[in-house]
């Protein structure tokens, strides 16, 4: 068996293709070794196809012809500044013009001379009523090349590689050929195989050299299928081994067991609840408490539908830890959400959150709030309460991570909306305990099972799929504003009807508005207090497009208007269709106390319509809000729309969500909106969302900006491969944690986990 050190796949590319080509491949495609190059797979394969008679050539299709060169002329154009080579070929049934421009004209002129016979392949177009191939591929035939050579050229699959301006697919193919020939000459000596032999045989997978050969030089489509099946396993298995080792390492760490008493804070809280927990909440709580009682840190992902009661489950876990003498910290991605969590937790706890205060419970604790905008006096008190242990629970933003924050005994970290935090932030908070604290990650975006197995593969997963009793269904409709303007007018009538019925509404826009516009200050004064210093919210903009959160803008084609803005829409509504209603704004550029004031008044029913950015996307809980209108809905992602929609229908009255868009029918953007309107199943929508955008690097491309490690594995489509790879990886790591018997696998793991990615998994 080979060792990673002697593996020829680790050889620098310059030894294979020379310094110049190696430099381009390294700088522009991130390919540095022979292995990197051979794992740069074709994005697709062009078929030269059956040979076509010139008389039968279809326009706008790729075709291959065998013909003889009848004439070749070099001509100038553009006042002599450009050169064009026109070559006329014939096969007896008709003629065709081959066209080459500029340098290509000079390069091919000496080869394409009358009388030579060749095979020519390209896309057929028409210019000046003449069929032509522009810059075709070709191979000239010598007199003794027979029918076999013609068939081989015509029927071969041509790999087309992801390329850049600095190096073409053609040149990448040449480099790949050089690499394959070099390795084949030595019988692939020293090339290890990361898949254990027994696993390969059991799964019917070909060896790595055969897979790479078939991927880059397929004889037919079957070869590509065979190669992809094998290479998908490589990616899934090596990744799952990395995650299995991480789980094994975490489970070996020491942690303080946290066992709540039977008559303490948690029991008192449960006795106060005005409702019973759902079956899902009870079973997930049982899983969490079992983890908390072990001597190793819990690493659990809690996910569920919008409004399934995740915050309550997390609060019970925090109270259990406080009961056991520890402290719990909840990390929220924005100030608005931190304030909302703090408010709802203290309201749910009542006198149990007022320890040391007049009327507070004897067995209660303090619940601190710490954000970037917490005032000096309040901040000093919160820091003191944390270091002495007076505050059993703290809710905050990334201000919790600052060096000055010290805990008496941090036992549990709850991270809300994990995907919004940088890895370093989570890691810094976990580093504030003497021993690793237990970790509970909450995500309100439902995650397909396979994504959970990859993105959160080092976490155990709990799913809340039941909505609490009393929740109402939400009706969702697309409002095609461009095609049917009267539908939009009706949408505002529906909002007014909801308000007249005693309810409230949200209007969501993708943009805040022009901060340099002198009218902005007046608008802020009129529609909600306003534009103060920036807060510590991660979603506060550095420019005018802030508060986008995960909003994915469609590419601007030059004709598209800017996204609709909160400040503009609020003014238009207050002066127009919603005149007379109490309209206010909420966005990330407002001063923190102004944001909190607006949310408090909206929660208290003193605001009828809240015009906001996606700052209200998660965690905001106002049961009396029954309607939501999302402007420019096509500019948001599927999961984000589902999140926003979850802000209504939280009480006993039915919810209504209207998706306003100018996207034409049958466009991808409109199809996305139709999908959201069709189902309330967040797991189904998350699958659609993932299918519609590039999957990215599950090892943290978003954090590190590095190239994706997944090239053939599709997280959604390859569910069976990922699940099977997880099982196999767990078994291998259990039997051989250091992979001593699997040096090739260890080498592949080192390649996958460069320093950045290793760190990402370490802190995950």
Secondary structure, 3 states (H helix, E strand, C coil): CCCHHHCHHHCECHHHHCHHHHHHHHHHHCCCEHHHHHCCCEEEEEECCCECCHHHCCCCCEEEEEEEEEEEEEEEECCCCEEEEEEEEECCCCEEEEEEEHHHHHHHHCCCCCCCEEEEEEEEEEECCEEEEECCEEEEECCCCCHHHHHHHHHCEEEEECCECCECHHHHHHHHHHHHHHHHHCCCCCCCCCCCHHHHHHHCCCCHHHHHHHHHCCCCHHHHHHHHHHHHHHHHHHHHHHHHHHHHHHHHCCCCCCCCCCCCHHHHHHHHCCCCCCHHHHHHHHHHHHHHCCCCCCEEEEEECCCCCHHHHHHHHHHHHHHCCCEEEEECCCHHHHHHHHHHHHHHHHHHHECCCCCCCCCCCEEEEECCCCCHHHHHHHHHHHHHCCEEEEEECHHHHCCCCCCCCEEEEEEECHHHCCHHHHHHHHCCCCCCCEEEEEECCCCCHHHHHHHCCCCEEEEECCCCCCCCCEEEEEEECCCCHHHHHHHHHHHHHHHHCCCEEEEECCECCCCCCCHHHHHHHHHCCCCCCCCCCCCCCCCCCCCCCCCCCCCCCCCCCCCCEHHHHHHHHHHCCCCCCCEEEECCCCCHHHHHHHHHHHHCCCCCEEEECHHHCCCCCCCCEEEEEECCHHHCCHHHHHHHHCCCCCCCCCEEEEEEECCCCCCHHHHHHHHHHHCCCHHHHHHHHHHHCCCCCCCCHHHHCCCCCCCCCCCCCCHHHHHHHHHHHHHHHHHCCCCCCCHHHHHHHHHHCCHHHHHHHHHC
